[in-house]
Amino acid sequence: GAPPFRHGKVRPITCAADHAPTSKDYPISSWGQSWYKGKKETNFTCNNGTWYHYKALDQMWVKPKELTCASLDQIRGLRKMMWTAKYVGNELKKANDAGFQFIDGEAGARKAWIEHSLSFAGKFVEDAKNDNWPTAEAINTVTQHLVDNRIFPRGKPFGFDTCSSLEKHNLFQLKPREGTPGMFPTANDYHLKPNLEPAAEFSCRYSMDKRLQGFDPITGAPIFFYRQGCVCDSRYLMGCPFKNYPFYLYLGFAAVEEKVISKTLGAPQPNSICWYWSDALHPEWGYLGDENKEDLRYFQAPLVNSSALFVKQLEEEEKKGFEDL
């Protein structure tokens, strides 16, 4: 019988359903869009019984030389990964530039995961441009690692000046006039009025908690539990200021420890020794006591945590097509 394709026969080739053409010569933001300006179809040509204009992937599979396609899931996932990598990478740079230290073992692992994921994100983008597409699952995994281990810095790194600031965020009173006892002002922030003095002694100094937990089984490097903070002597009968949740969070601390020494007014020793600690897992969450000098209510916990907020932001950017890639 007659051959299925005669000499000179042209067979048109387009991308399969739920797939779209891609090309490194055109912006990734245009891939999968109706306004994509790259080639959307090509053809195979029969020449004396042999097809031309294709390249062999192996002994069974061939593909067009001048047309590359990817699934819409891959394209959408790639754009989402690129936007996330750009955002998280910028925040990581801010944390590094600010001087936040990731000495704690788990905190260092979070940072390593981000750096590892950013590296893979860059590799996946280059692979996609060169038609060596990773799977949609692999792309989404990188995106999820970036979201789960994100580093969003706030405040400033804990240090000696942190504790100098903390000791001034206590109860102040108006300086007494001659023969008149001091009176508590209605505004309890020392920044507001220069004519205030401490109502009771509260002195702080820098402290750190660094404990060896083990060694990395591959590199042999030591793994530490590490956090920073302030240790303070309090002469308040109530003990440590800001010890009740969530007040210490407003200042950027993650935990408070108290050792009661005396409950006697005017005792020679402090009434309590107080330790205010940073978050070991999130060292990029710095001291907030100097961020808003007039009203610490600015730092109250949000109704929605940062994970949910960031995921929501990703969803909104995805609806807009990640326009700022």
TORTOR-561599 format. One record per atom (N, C-alpha, C): x, y, z; residue in three letters. Coordinates in pm, whole numbers, plus 50000, padded with zeros to 5 digits. Each point is the difference from the previous one (the first is absolute). Layout:
BEGIN
XYZAla;...
//
This chain:
BEGIN
500814988250000Gly;499195011850000Gly;500855012450000Gly;499355011449991Ala;500725012849997Ala;500615002950136Ala;501205005950005Pro;500625003550128Pro;499145010350072Pro;500024999850134Pro;499155009450076Pro;500395014649978Pro;501265002349971Phe;500445013749975Phe;500885000049875Phe;499715008549907Arg;500765000849876Arg;501155009950014Arg;500924999249906His;501125009249996His;499495014549994His;500585008450087Gly;499605014050004Gly;498835002850092Gly;499484989450061Lys;498875002150092Lys;500455007750122Lys;499195009850042Val;500295008150118Val;499004996650109Val;500514996750118Arg;499134996650112Arg;500095010950106Arg;498945007450025Pro;500065010850101Pro;500124994450141Pro;500785007050084Ile;500244995950139Ile;499665011750091Ile;499144997850100Thr;499685010050102Thr;500134993550137Thr;499955008250104Cys;500064994950137Cys;498724992650034Cys;500114989850083Ala;498854992150041Ala;499055008250088Ala;498834994450025Ala;499045006750089Ala;500635002250137Ala;499665011250065Asp;500535003750132Asp;501505002349998Asp;500555002549882His;501405003649984His;500075013049921His;501165006650005Ala;500165012649929Ala;501445001149952Ala;500235007549891Pro;501365001749949Pro;500835009150090Pro;501304997650003Thr;500935008150079Thr;501255002649917Thr;500685010650035Ser;501265003149932Ser;500815009550087Ser;501314997550008Lys;500875008850078Lys;500145013849937Lys;499545001449875Asp;500095012949932Asp;498875009550039Asp;499044995050078Tyr;498865008350040Tyr;499844999350152Tyr;499455010650062Pro;499885000450145Pro;499214988250056Pro;500434994950113Ile;499294989050064Ile;498585004250038Ile;499835012850029Ser;498675004950036Ser;499004998449886Ser;500494998549876Ser;499104998449885Ser;499704985549968Ser;500754990850060Trp;499774985849971Trp;498604995950049Trp;499284993149916Gly;498674995550037Gly;498945010749990Gly;500355011949949Gln;499065010949988Gln;499555001549854Gln;498835005849982Ser;499485001849864Ser;500865009649920Ser;500745008850068Trp;500815009949929Trp;501454995549981Trp;500264987250019Tyr;501344994549975Tyr;500365002049853Tyr;501185005549971Lys;500385003749863Lys;500954989949935Lys;500354989550073Gly;500894990149941Gly;499274990549907Gly;500764990749945Lys;499444990349906Lys;499024990950072Lys;498824998049940Lys;498964991950063Lys;499774986749927Lys;500614998549882Glu;499894987349930Glu;501184998549905Glu;500254987749961Thr;501054997049903Thr;499544988149918Thr;500914993449928Asn;499584988649920Asn;501144990249980Asn;499624987649969Phe;500924989849952Phe;499794998849848Phe;501064997949925Thr;499914998849855Thr;500524986449956Thr;499264993549916Cys;500384986949948Cys;500875001849875Cys;501184994450003Asn;500935000949888Asn;500444985949962Asn;499404994749891Asn;500324986449954Asn;499834989750111Asn;498895001350077Gly;499694990150103Gly;500645002750134Gly;500725011050013Thr;500655003450127Thr;499505013650048Thr;499655000450128Trp;499535012650058Trp;501195008950039Trp;499845013049974Tyr;501035009750035Tyr;499425010450096Tyr;500905008450054His;499655011050092His;499634994850139His;500604989250041Tyr;499794995150136Tyr;501344995850058Tyr;500024998150129Lys;501194994650066Lys;499574988150085Lys;500854989950003Ala;499694987750072Ala;500395001350147Ala;499064996550087Leu;500294999750143Leu;500644986750040Leu;499544989449940Asp;500584986750018Asp;499594991749879Asp;500064986850009Gln;499694991549885Gln;498515000049965Gln;499175004850090Met;498564999749977Met;499365013849986Met;500515009850073Trp;499325012950011Trp;500745010949924Trp;499225008149930Val;500565011649929Val;499205012450038Val;500565011649973Lys;499295012650026Lys;500435010249896Lys;499205010449979Pro;500345010249900Pro;501285007450036Pro;500735004349897Lys;501215007850024Lys;499675014450039Lys;498915005449946Glu;499755014350013Glu;498765003250084Glu;499564990550082Leu;498845002650086Leu;500214992750132Leu;499905007350109Thr;500084994050133Thr;498695002650073Thr;499564990050075Cys;498735000950071Cys;500194995750145Cys;499175005250087Ala;499984996050141Ala;498555000150046Ala;499714992450103Ser;498634999850052Ser;499695013250069Ser;498735003350002Leu;499595012450066Leu;500324999550149Leu;499944988250061Asp;500374998750141Asp;501475003350020Asp;500864995849909Gln;501425003150010Gln;500245015049986Gln;499325006149902Ile;500205014349975Ile;499515008350118Ile;498794996950048Arg;499465007550115Arg;500884997950122Arg;500444987750023Gly;500864997250114Gly;501325007249991Gly;500565001049878Leu;501285006949982Leu;499875014750034Leu;498945006549953Arg;499835014350030Arg;499805002250150Arg;499234991450063Lys;499795001250145Lys;501314998150075Lys;500804990249957Met;501294997650064Met;500935012049982Met;500015005849880Met;500885011549974Met;499625011950087Met;498705002750011Trp;499575011350084Trp;500374997550146Trp;499764987950048Thr;500314996750139Thr;501505001050026Thr;500814994849907Ala;501455000550017Ala;500505014450003Ala;499445008549915Lys;500415014049998Lys;499675006950132Lys;498784997650049Tyr;499565006550123Tyr;500804995050120Tyr;500094986750014Val;500704994250114Val;501495003149993Val;500575000049879Gly;501425003449986Gly;500315014250043Gly;499115009449966Asn;500195013950042Asn;499935001350152Asn;499064992750063Glu;499885000650145Glu;501234993750068Glu;500524989249943Leu;501214993950055Leu;501175009749993Leu;500115007249890Lys;501085010049987Lys;499865010950106Lys;498765004350026Lys;499795010150104Lys;500474994850136Lys;499694987350029Ala;500424994150128Ala;501514999350010Ala;500664996049892Asn;501464999250001Asn;500635013950014Asn;499455009749926Asp;500545013650006Asp;499815006250138Asp;498914996350068Ala;499745005550133Ala;500894993850108Ala;500624988849969Gly;500914993750097Gly;499384989250087Gly;498844994749961Phe;499414989250078Phe;500844987449984Phe;500244992950112Gln;500864988350001Gln;499184987350018Gln;500314990049919Phe;499284987350004Phe;500934989350057Phe;500315001650129Ile;500944991150068Ile;499294987550050Ile;498775001550043Asp;499244988450047Asp;499904989549890Asp;500074987250038Gly;500024989449902Gly;498764999849912Gly;498815001050060Glu;498774999549921Glu;499825012749918Glu;500415011450054Ala;499925012449924Ala;500954999549880Ala;501204994750021Gly;500934998549890Gly;499494990649893Gly;499264989550044Ala;499414990749903Ala;498935007049917Ala;499205008750062Arg;499005007749925Arg;500675008449892Arg;501075006950038Lys;500705008449904Lys;500624991649888Lys;500554988350036Ala;500594991249900Ala;498944995049902Ala;498794996950052Trp;498924995549913Trp;499635011049900Trp;499965012550048Ile;499665011149909Ile;501075001549892Ile;501265000050041Glu;501095001749904Glu;500004988449899Glu;499754987950050His;499934988349913His;498835001349902His;498855004450050Ser;498825001449916Ser;500175011249897Ser;500645011050040Leu;500275010949906Leu;500914995249888Leu;500984991750036Ser;500894994549898Ser;499234991349901Ser;499124991650051Phe;499204991449913Phe;499035008249916Phe;499455010650059Ala;499095008549924Ala;500705005949878Ala;501225004950020Gly;500775005449887Gly;500304989449896Gly;500344988050048Lys;500284989049907Lys;498764996149920Lys;498864999350067Phe;498774996149932Phe;499615010249892Phe;500225012850027Val;499685010349901Val;500874998149876Val;501304997850020Glu;500904998049886Glu;499664987149926Glu;499664989650074Asp;499614987449935Asp;498765002049914Asp;499025007450052Ala;498775002449924Ala;500295008049873Ala;500875009850009Lys;500345007849882Lys;500664991549893Lys;500724989750043Asn;500704991249906Asn;499244987349971Asn;498685000150027Asp;499114988949970Asp;500424987150071Asp;500495001550121Asn;500314988350083Asn;499155001050126Asn;498704999549981Trp;499055003650104Trp;500034990350119Trp;500055005550123Pro;499734991650118Pro;498514997350009Pro;499634990250077Thr;498584997050016Thr;499305010950079Thr;498695000849984Ala;499225009750078Ala;500144997350149Ala;500074987250038Glu;500154996450141Glu;501325005350057Glu;501084998749922Ala;501315004850046Ala;500005015250015Ala;499375006949906Ile;499925014650008Ile;499225004350124Ile;498854993550023Asn;499175003650115Asn;500694996650132Asn;500834989750000Thr;500744996550122Thr;500985011150037Thr;500705005449902Val;500935011250026Val;499245012050055Val;498855003049940Thr;499195011350048Thr;499584997950145Thr;499574987950033Gln;499554997250135Gln;501125001150101Gln;501214995649964His;501155001450089His;500315014750025His;499865008349899Leu;500245014450018Leu;498975006250094Leu;498754995649987Val;498945005350087Val;500204995150144Val;500294987150016Asp;500104994250134Asp;501195005450079Asp;501095003349932Asn;501235004150069Asn;500325014749982Asn;499035007749954Arg;500245014149969Arg;500625007350118Arg;500785010149970Ile;500645008550102Ile;499585014349972Ile;499105005450083Phe;499525013649987Phe;500485007950121Phe;501065008049987Pro;500555006950117Pro;499115011250049Pro;500115002950128Arg;499285011250061Arg;500835004850118Arg;499845012550034Gly;500765005550113Gly;501485000649969Gly;500814999350104Lys;501455000549983Lys;500634988750081Lys;501224995849962Pro;500644989050073Pro;500195003350148Pro;499874989750083Phe;500205001950143Phe;501475002650029Phe;500235009150095Gly;501365003550038Gly;500005007850130Gly;501135006050032Phe;500125007350127Phe;499055012050005Phe;499825006849886Asp;499105011550000Asp;498554995750017Asp;499694987649964Thr;498654994750022Thr;499645000850147Thr;500914995550085Cys;499704999550143Cys;499995013850063Cys;500805009149946Ser;499945013850048Ser;498655006149971Ser;499434996349885Ser;498665004849964Ser;498944993350086Ser;500134987050022Leu;498984992550074Leu;499825005550141Leu;501085003350066Glu;499895004550139Glu;499305013450012Glu;499865007049889Lys;499295012850002Lys;498514998649970Lys;499594987849963His;498584997649973His;499294994850124His;500285006050114Asn;499364995550124Asn;499105011150054Asn;499574998450122Leu;499105009850060Leu;500775012350044Leu;499585011649950Phe;500665012650035Phe;499025008850079Phe;500585009350075Gln;499205009750074Gln;500565013949976Gln;499145010050022Leu;500485013749991Leu;501015002650110Leu;501045007449969Lys;500995003250102Lys;499345008150112Lys;500194996050125Pro;499345007250111Pro;500565014150017Pro;499125009250028Arg;500465013450036Arg;500394999950148Arg;500595010550045Glu;500475000650139Glu;498834998150096Glu;500094989750082Gly;498974997250098Gly;498774993249944Gly;500064996149871Thr;498834993749937Thr;500414986549941Thr;499294989350031Pro;500364987049943Pro;499734999749850Pro;500694991249932Gly;499794998549856Gly;498624994449971Gly;499475003149885Met;498684995149959Met;500134993049865Met;499224989649982Phe;500064992549875Phe;499335008049888Phe;500635001749889Pro;499395007149888Pro;498994990949930Pro;499125006249924Thr;499054992049924Thr;500704993249883Thr;500965006449938Ala;500784993949892Ala;501194992950063Ala;500124987049975Asn;500994991950070Asn;501204996749911Asn;500285008249901Asp;501124997749912Asp;501065010750028Asp;501224995550028Tyr;501045009450040Tyr;500365009549887Tyr;499694996549875His;500355008849888His;499145012549998His;498844999750062Leu;499055010849982Leu;500345012450080Leu;500554998250120Lys;500235011550086Lys;501404999250060Lys;500745010849993Pro;501364999850054Pro;500055001150152Pro;498905003650064Asn;500025002450145Asn;499514987850077Asn;500334987949949Leu;499624987750067Leu;501224993050057Leu;499774992050102Glu;501064991850057Glu;499414986350034Glu;500834989650007Pro;499464986750030Pro;499284999750134Pro;498864993350002Ala;499284998450126Ala;500654989350086Ala;500684990649940Ala;500744989750071Ala;501164995749912Ala;501044994850062Glu;501194996549925Glu;499754987849911Glu;500425001249875Phe;499904989149904Phe;501185001349905Phe;501034992350023Ser;501245001149922Ser;500244987249921Ser;500475001649877Cys;500144988549909Cys;501395000049936Cys;500434988249963Arg;501264998249927Arg;499834988549901Arg;500855000249900Tyr;499914990249893Tyr;500344986050049Tyr;499324990049943Ser;500274986250036Ser;499804991249877Ser;500624988450000Met;499764990349894Met;499954986050061Met;499284991349933Asp;499854986150043Asp;500484991349884Asp;501184994350014Lys;500614992049893Lys;500424986650058Lys;499364989449949Arg;500264986650053Arg;500274990349886Arg;501024992050017Leu;500334989949900Leu;498974988850006Leu;499434996549882Gln;499004989549993Gln;500514987449931Gln;501075001149927Gly;500534988449929Gly;500875004449885Gly;500244990749908Phe;500865002849885Phe;499324995049873Phe;500245007449892Asp;499464996149871Asp;500634986749958Asp;499184990049967Pro;500574986849968Pro;500804999749871Pro;499815010049913Ile;500725000249873Ile;501245008850006Ile;499825012450048Thr;501135009550002Thr;500774999850131Thr;499394994950106Gly;500645000250131Gly;499935013450070Gly;499315009749941Ala;499895013350060Ala;499104999450123Ala;500315007850103Pro;499155000150120Pro;498645006249972Pro;498984994950066Ile;498635005149988Ile;499605005850135Ile;499595012750001Phe;499705007050124Phe;498525003450011Phe;499545000650125Phe;498785007450031Phe;500465014150035Phe;499425010349937Tyr;500525013550018Tyr;498875010249999Tyr;500005008550101Arg;499075011250005Arg;500655011450075Arg;499515011949974Gln;500535012050065Gln;498915006850081Gln;500425009250084Gly;499015007250078Gly;500625008750106Gly;499245002650104Cys;500435008750109Cys;499724993250133Cys;500915001850093Val;499764995950139Val;499875012850082Val;498945000950081Cys;499685012550067Cys;499784997650151Cys;500415009750079Asp;499705000350143Asp;498795008950021Asp;498954994250057Ser;498765007450019Ser;499735001950149Ser;499695012350038Arg;499645003050139Arg;498525003450012Arg;499234993949914Tyr;498555001050009Tyr;499494988450086Tyr;499065002950088Leu;499404989250077Leu;499244990249910Leu;499555005049887Met;499274991349907Met;500924990849923Met;501295001950013Gly;500964991549931Gly;500465006349870Gly;500014992149895Cys;500545004549871Cys;498945007549920Cys;500325011949951Pro;499095006849909Pro;499864992249869Pro;498905001649935Phe;499734994149869Phe;500034984750000Phe;499894993650116Lys;500134985550004Lys;498744992849955Lys;498895006849998Asn;498744993749962Asn;499795000849849Asn;499484989149945Tyr;499704999749857Tyr;498855009649971Tyr;500035008049894Pro;501025000249895Pro;500945011950009Pro;500165006050117Phe;500715012950009Phe;501464999149956Phe;500684989050036Tyr;501404999049959Tyr;500134998449848Tyr;498934995049935Leu;500044998749854Leu;500025013749933Leu;499355009950062Tyr;499975013349941Tyr;501415005849987Tyr;500904995750088Leu;501375004849997Leu;500914991349915Leu;499484989049947Gly;500794991549913Gly;500564987650066Gly;499684997750127Phe;500504988150068Phe;499034988449981Phe;500554987850010Ala;499184988049981Ala;499714992950130Ala;500775002750106Ala;499814993150127Ala;500565008450113Ala;499474997750120Val;500475006650122Val;500194989550107Val;501135000650070Glu;500264991350115Glu;500225008950122Glu;499484995750115Glu;500105008250120Glu;500494991650118Glu;500905005850076Lys;500464994250127Lys;499685009950111Lys;499034996450085Val;499615008950110Val;501034999050111Val;500545011650039Ile;501015000550106Ile;499395004450132Ile;499175010349996Ser;499405005450123Ser;498675006549967Ser;499074999550095Lys;498725006749984Lys;499845011250103Lys;501155004750049Thr;500015010650100Thr;500325013349936Thr;499215010150029Leu;500245013449949Leu;501275005750062Leu;500885005249917Gly;501235006250049Gly;501074990150038Gly;499894987349956Ala;501034990050031Ala;501315003949932Ala;501154996350062Pro;501295003849941Pro;500264993149866Pro;499434988449981Gln;500184992849873Gln;498795002649911Gln;500134997549871Pro;498855001849910Pro;498844990950041Pro;498805004349969Asn;498844991650027Asn;499944988249903Asn;500425002249877Ser;500004989349900Ser;501155002149901Ser;500484988949947Ile;500915000449886Ile;499234994949880Ile;500065007649891Cys;499154997349884Cys;500864997649876Cys;499674989649926Trp;500664997449873Trp;498975001649889Trp;500315008649905Tyr;499145002249883Tyr;500744994449877Tyr;499394990349933Trp;500714992749895Trp;499395002249862Trp;500885000349899Ser;499575000449861Ser;499504986249958Ser;499474999349878Asp;499514987449945Asp;501194992949934Asp;500394988450054Ala;501174992849947Ala;499794995849855Ala;498794995649967Leu;499724995249865Leu;499915011449900Leu;499635012050048His;499835011549911His;500865011650048His;501314999249983Pro;500865011250045Pro;499765012849921Pro;499314999049885Glu;499715012049922Glu;498895008350062Glu;499344994750104Trp;499005007750073Trp;500725007450111Trp;500375012249972Gly;500855007750090Gly;499245007950105Gly;500735009050062Tyr;499465008350108Tyr;499105010849942Tyr;498825001850061Leu;499015009449949Leu;499805012150090Leu;500695000550113Gly;499745010550097Gly;500325013949951Gly;500845001249896Asp;500355013149948Asp;499285003449871Asp;499154990749952Glu;499375002149870Glu;498945010950005Glu;499215000250104Asn;498945009950012Asn;500055005850141Asn;500585011650012Lys;500315005550131Lys;498775005350073Lys;498895001649930Glu;498855006150062Glu;498914990250041Glu;499944988649935Asp;498894991150029Asp;500364985849960Asp;500274991550099Leu;500394986249973Leu;498824991449957Leu;498805005450001Arg;498874992349951Arg;500164996449853Arg;500895007049933Tyr;500304997249860Tyr;500454985549982Tyr;500534993750103Phe;500584986749988Phe;499104989150053Phe;498745002750020Gln;499114989450044Gln;499904989249893Gln;499814987550044Ala;499964988649909Ala;498865001649900Ala;500224996949872Pro;498935001149900Pro;498974989050018Pro;498825002249944Leu;498954989950007Leu;500334987949914Leu;500835002149896Val;500404989149911Val;501524999150004Val;500534987850011Asn;501454998850011Asn;500675002649865Asn;501335001250003Ser;500735004349881Ser;499944989649889Ser;499914987150035Ser;499924989749897Ser;498745001949916Ser;498865001750069Ala;498755001849928Ala;500005012949919Ala;500605010550054Leu;500075012749929Leu;500834998749873Leu;501134993050009Phe;500874998749884Phe;499354991249893Phe;499364989250042Val;499294991549905Val;498895007849931Val;499305008450076Lys;498955008449942Lys;500595009749899Lys;501155005750033Gln;500675009149908Gln;500394992949871Gln;500494987650013Leu;500344992149882Leu;498774997849912Leu;498874997150062Glu;498774997749925Glu;499585012549924Glu;500125011750065Glu;499635012549935Glu;500935003049882Glu;501314997650019Glu;500945002449892Glu;499764990449884Glu;499604987650033Glu;499744990249895Glu;498805004249916Glu;498985005950065Lys;498835004749926Lys;500395011249901Lys;501015007950039Lys;500455011049913Lys;501034995349898Lys;500364987050007Gly;500954994649903Gly;501445003350032Gly;500295003150127Phe;501385003350041Phe;500585010549905Phe;499345011549996Glu;500335010449902Glu;501405005750017Glu;500564999650121Asp;501275006850023Asp;501214990749988Asp;499854988749929Leu;501154991149979Leu;501065006949915Leu;
//
